């Protein structure tokens, strides 16, 4: 639990607050009280899962292996970001009501006395003071570029998830900031017409059956590219040179996503970066295959990318159907349990082939 002086709230006050206030409160171990309202939008499984437990204790469900057992990081996040009070024991409640029979919890916290003062110490500055890594109040890029981190320290810290809350942490802190943000729906809006255009060209020179085969081949090739790029490009961790420029490039390419995994605007690839990465692959397809075959294969692979990026966003921020739960758990475990395994996002197939599958997914941070 974070070091702080917490006010006491009685069971009746908590029940009344949950009924009257447009917020969501939960308890742990029938003792710690959390206001998780601001986390609803960021919860990967959807806020409705948390709302179901409004005003209730979540100790059992957070330990439930069937539902999704949470890791220590989950409890740390709760304590650091959402802890607001301690639930009074019967003895404490009796004393509180005896000393102040007309007391109201939220009024008491607005005008705290010496016994119930709440000292809020968990914020971005506290994280920086504790870890001596990046100050989320300031532009991140320059801190990485001009920091004096060892590779071991940088990798440990950048793969320790932080939760920024609403909005996005500044990366450049200037006019370039919009280039780092991409809403998920930009991906299908911009790139599906491009994919249709490539497919239409392929159909000019291929029979429908051959086109379907080349398109399917492209989808298969993308599934392998997705795995290889995630494992050997985005996670070029062990092979990073020991210097800040290398750390900065790593941070911009993928590190920031592991550092702030719930940032809604940094979950899909910005169009400019995609063009840079896709251009050599597009040219390679035309070197290896005849023109119309290359167009069909590229169209299939490009649709694979579109599905990948949208799926990536959904895994973090949408409550998915049951048949996708395994994929969701696998990806969240990659973030919150072991970033050196589980590189497949839309499928675990290549992880199984190359021996990088996350077998035990019982201790991920969130359900």
N, C-alpha and C positions, 0 to 999 in steps of 0.2 A: 504494500500500500504506500502511496506517496506520503511524504512527510508533510503533514498539515494538521491544523487544528480544525476539527469538524464539528458542525452543529449537530444536535440531536433532533430527530424527528420521531414522533410517536406513530404507531400503526394507524390510528384513526386519522391523524393529520395526513399521512401518506395516502390513505384511501380517499380522503376528501380532496386532496390536491389532484389525484389522478382523475377524479370525477369532474372537477370544476375547471382545471387548467388544461389548455390545449398543448400538453406536453406528454412525453412518455417516460415514466420512471420504472426502473427495475431494481431488484436487490440481489445481492450475492451473500450466501451463507446466512441469510436472514439478519444481516448486520449492516453491510455497506449499501448505500443508496446511490443510484446513478440516474442522471438526466441524460438519456440517450436520444433525445429528440433530433439533434443535429446530425446524428449518425444514420438516421433512417434512410436518407437518400443515397448514402454511400455503401450501405450493406449489400454485399454481392448477391445475397439470396433474396433481396427485396425487403423493403421496410415492413411489409405486412407480417413477416415472420417475427419481428421484434414486437410489433403492436399486439400480437396475440398474447404476449406475456406482460403487457402493461400493468403495472401495479403488483406484479408477482415476483417470486424469487426464481432466478434462472440458473441456479447452481447445478441442478440435475441435468437440464437440457444441454448445458455447456460441457458436461462430462459424458454425455450420451454418445457412445461410439457409433451406434446405428445412425443417429441424426448427423453427427459430425463432432467428434471430440476436439475441443479447442486447445491451442497451445498456450504456453506461458505468456507469449507475446500478446494474446488476446486480453488476458487479465491485466497485463501492464498497461495496455492501451486504455482499458476501462478506468483503471486507477489514475492514470496521468491526465486523461482528457475529460472524463465524465463524472467522476466522484464528487458528490455534493454534500453528503450527510452520512451520519451513522444512525441506524435504526435503534431506538431506545429499547433497552431491556425492560422487563416489567418493573424492576426496582427503580431504574432511571426514569421511566415514564411516571411512576407514582410520585417521585420527588419533583419532577418538572411541573406536574399538574398541581401538586400541593403548594409549591412556591409561587406558581403563576397560573391560577385556574382559568384565566381568560386568554392564555397565550395562543398565538397562531404562528405556525412555523415560518411562513414566508414573511410575515411581518417581523418576526424575531430576527430573521437573517438580513432584512433590510436595515434594521436598527440593532445591530448585535451588541450584546453585553460581553463582559469579560469571559463568561462561561461558554458562550455559543459563537464566538467570533470565528468566521471562516477566512482563513488566509489562503488565497488562491495563488499557488506557486507553480502550477503546471501550465507552461506556455512555451512558445518557441524559444524564448530566451533561456528557459530552464533546460530544454533539450540541448541547446548549444553549450551551456555551462557544464552540463553533465558529460557530454560526449566530446566536446571540443572538435566538432566536425564542421557542420554548416549551420549558419543562422538563417532560419526560414523567414526572418523579417527582411532579409536583404537579397539582392540578386545572387543566384546560386552559381552561375557560370564563372564569375570572376573569383569567387571564393575557392572553387576547385582549381582554377588556372593558377592562382597566386598562392595557394595553400602550400604547406610544407608537410605533406602526408607521406608516409611510407605506403608501398603498394598493399601490404598486409592490412594496415589500418584503413586505407581507403576502401578496399573490397569488403572488409567487415562492416564498415559503417554504411556504405551505399546499398548493401543488401539487408540492412535492418530497416524494415518498413516504418515510415512515419505517416500519420494521418493529418493532413493539412486542414480538413474541415471543408467549408464551402469555398468555392473559387479555386484558383491555381496559384501555387507559389511562383514568384518571379524568377525567371531564368536569366534573361538579359537585363531586365529592369529598364528598358528603353523602347524606342520605336520598333525594334525587332521582335518584341514580345509576341505580337499576333502570329508571327511565323511559326511559333512553337506550339500553337493551339489548333486543334482540328476536331470539331464535333463529329461524332461517328457517322452521322447521316451524309456527310460530305462524300464519304467513300462510295456508296452506291449511286448517289446523284451524279458525280463526275465520271466514275469509271465504268458503270454498266453501259452507257452509250458507247464508250470506246470499245468495250468488249463486243458489243453487238456489231459495231462497224467492222472489227477484225473478223468476226465470224461471217459476216455477209461477203467479205472479199474471199474468204476461204471457200464459201459455197459457190462462187463463180467458177472455180476450177476443180471442185471435188464433187463426187456424187454424195447424196445425203448420208449413205452408209459409211463411206470413207471419212466424211466430215465428222460424224459421230465418233468414229474410232480415234481420229486425231484429237478431237476435243477431250475425249476420255483419257487419252494418253497425256494430254496437257495437264489435266486435273491430277493425274498420278504423279507426274513430274513435279508439280507444285508441292504436293504433300511431302516429297523428299526435300525440295528446296526449303520449305518452311522449317523443317527439322534442322537441316544443315546450317542455314543462316542463323537460326536461333542459338544453336549450340556452338558454332565455330566463329561466327561474326559478332553477334550481340553479346555472347558470353566468352569473349576472348580474354577471359580473366587471368588465367595462369600465364598467358603469353604477353601480358601487358609489359611494356618497358617501364622501368622504375623512374618515371618523370611525370610532371604535372600536365604536360601537353597530351600525353597518352591518356591520362586519367580524364582529362577534359573531353577528349573525343569519345571515350567510353561512356562518360556521363551523358553526353548529348545523344548518343546513339541508343542507349538502352538503360544506362545506370539510373537516370532520373526516374524511369518507370519503376524500377525496383525500390528506389528511395521513397517515391510517392505513388504507390500502386493504385490508389483509388482516385487519382486525378482524372476526371471525366474527359478533359480536353487533351489528354496526352496518352490516350489508349490506342489510337489508330495512327497510321503513318501520314505525316504531312505530305501533300501532293508533290512538293518540290523534292523531298527526300526520296519518294517513290520513283520519280522520274530518273534520278541519279542512279538508283539501284537497279531499276528495271531496264534501262537503256542497253547496257552490255548484254543482258540476257536476251533481249529482243534481237539484237544483232547476231548473237550466237545461234539462236534458233534458225535464222536465215542462212547462216554458214553451214549448218549441219543438215538442213532439210530443204527440199525444193520449195519454191515460193508459196504455193497454196497450202502445202502441208505445214509449212512453218507458221502461216497465219492461223490455221486451225489449231495447231498445238499451242501457239501463243494465246489464242482466245480461251482455250480450256484452262491453261495455267493462270491466266489473268483472272478468270472467274474464281479459281481456287484462292487467289490472293484476296479478292473482294469478300469471299465467304470467311476467310481467315480473320481479316481485320474486324469485320462485324461481329464474328463469334467472340473474338478477344474482348471486345467491349461488353458483350452480353454476359460473358463469364464473370466479369467484375461487377456488373451493375443490374442484372436482370434475373428475376427468379425463373429459372429454366425448367422445362418439363423433366419428369423423372428419368427418362432415358438418357438425358445429357448430364445427369448428376455426377457420374464417374469422371467425365471430362472436366467438369467444373472443379471438383475436388482435386483432381490431378494438377490443374493449373494453379489453383490457390496454394496447394502444398509446395509447388515450385517457388512461389513467392515467399511463403511464410514458414516453410519447413526446411527445404533443401534446394537451393537455386542451382546446384550442380547436377540435378536430375530432373526428369519430366519436361523435356524440351518441346514435345508435341503440344500444340494448342488445339487444333481441330480433331486430332486423333492421337492415340497412344501407339499406333502401329509401329512407327520407326523407333520409338523408344524401346519397344519389345524386341525389334530386330537387332538393335545395336547395344542392348543391355543397359540402357539408361532409364528404365522404367522406375517410377516411384511405387514400390510395392505397398508399403505401409502408409496409408493416408489417414490415419486415425487421429493425428495430432495437429491438424491444420488450425489456423487462427479463427476462421469464421465459417459458418455453415451456409 
